[in-house]
């Protein structure tokens, strides 16, 4: 038994515009794969509230939760397909094998189902596959803003700019925090992606990401329509550029064949040299849903959303995706 929801849903207020759903959830794993040791038993008690508000072109969703963990002493492994936990800590008063963490996520979207602007602290996933080679939701939720623009029925552009936790303590502030809880060095991410769907069977996508640190907001990366590669050279080549391309073939509504190629820190003069400054990655696979049972809700998504709920502005809360791949 992995998850048991003993109080599923009790709606306090539900109308056409506003919906608030509190939940109490208990999860148990007898041998959790989230940790690098064997026979790790975990108990996860969660109290959360889901909120949804929709009016006209404005759509808001919130996910607030408190998690109490019983069992794991070590930190979660970084080499599992499970999404990383939020900021987990051992607060005063907890036992030796007890930890807790909080969740405070929100997404605000304004526009229609094809073109909109957004301000989120939520999941981010680009590219095909459950764990995409481009942007995977393995990382915990993070704050970012951006836009999605459908130029026509075949071409769509998306841009976002966000902030990541670096995990590196900024030593310049150590003298100001007696408890040792010094701020971390700032690390930011920006990206843009272009999808072209010539027909219902094929989708081609290209994207570019840049990760930069030690400054709050780089104005040059706020331009969504120009490539980042020449910009980071203009900024003295101190940032990390990642380029990728992927192709998807939708054989049926529940079967997708895909391939992706990623290039990190490309240096054109050394591309074909034995000793080069380039890192490449590739990924290929098949997504196959509804293997045993036909369920319309499991239709594979395109960059324009699922065919059965393409007008739903609310994706699932972080960490609840059940896609099979």
Steps between C-alpha positions, in 0.01 A plus 500: 500500500654828394228759545177496697268798502264459793335841470482566129306820435277727703400816318454809718399730221434410142352719232557575138784738590653382828577154634682417826583138579672394826654151519665274756728235349718220637770329292703193596786322324654181639815537287521850360692544176551868576805424716831333415470248787289182503201422722423864578148521638332838465180650635379823342216694664370790293244772567435712193259741339437535126347823378377591154358826373391577145328805363517614142862481383641483854586157643661441840594176673665448839643196676579544872617206710684384811690168494615302804748223414565203729782255420762652267820620668704562187424747224306395193712359215549724197511203262140383507207587270307643796464876513732660753344599830453856609727654765511216758628577849508362852325761712544513880273256678511230232637152571824353368338349190243773439504790256249740352457747218250749365355553153384839377437500126290719276450571134328804352409501131330766292384431147328226305595132470753562220662837583551632851744656744578342835667548838564166671669309774423161350634206302676557170525234229621544143543230240366146462527217751417466867850626583580737218859555394431874458317613816390223736264537793747297705593832662266644766273788409666839452379857430493623141305725265446481127265480208356251255411628154332298228587680178258276309361147518842351423761718672532578869765695695559486874740704712571497874742656747540361851714458809657179634642404839874464450576312822818712534523723807588863431790549744480879475192493727632263769574785743139619485326171592594367844302178449709402200200514264673719245338573159610301199676624190237602246455274198255576221366325193342627180375307200303519179349220295346488154262217403386429146218252443455465122220246557339298775763223476824697524647762731847655470645708781817700561597673822778697663574541871745718688602463865680793658600592857636774727249760380131548557354562154681527168318748277642348180325168567161673528482507119307185406535525121879502450746212557683482832823358354631832359369689805708299744806569286411869516490459882861370502412128470440443871165317475393147414309448172305179429343437158266214413273369225237227507258328266175325594287265294147433629433153362164489681330705771666287767835422328779748438848430359758769571866592482695790651852640466667737747821701466659668801767773478545476124833632373480511116879497428545181704189314385685228308820502703593206722573731793193723493294710734165350407257273682226317313205291613224313321179329601249283317194313616132414474213630712218246509193573712179299541684171451232294673205734545364773277488829690443824317678698772832332416523630145857606430552875500631715219652846549143626460373285788301177521238448234241410763552798732682760293283781642578416865735775624600301809773232476541249780664607827877442521604142556166342397572414135429132430607471138648161404805484276 
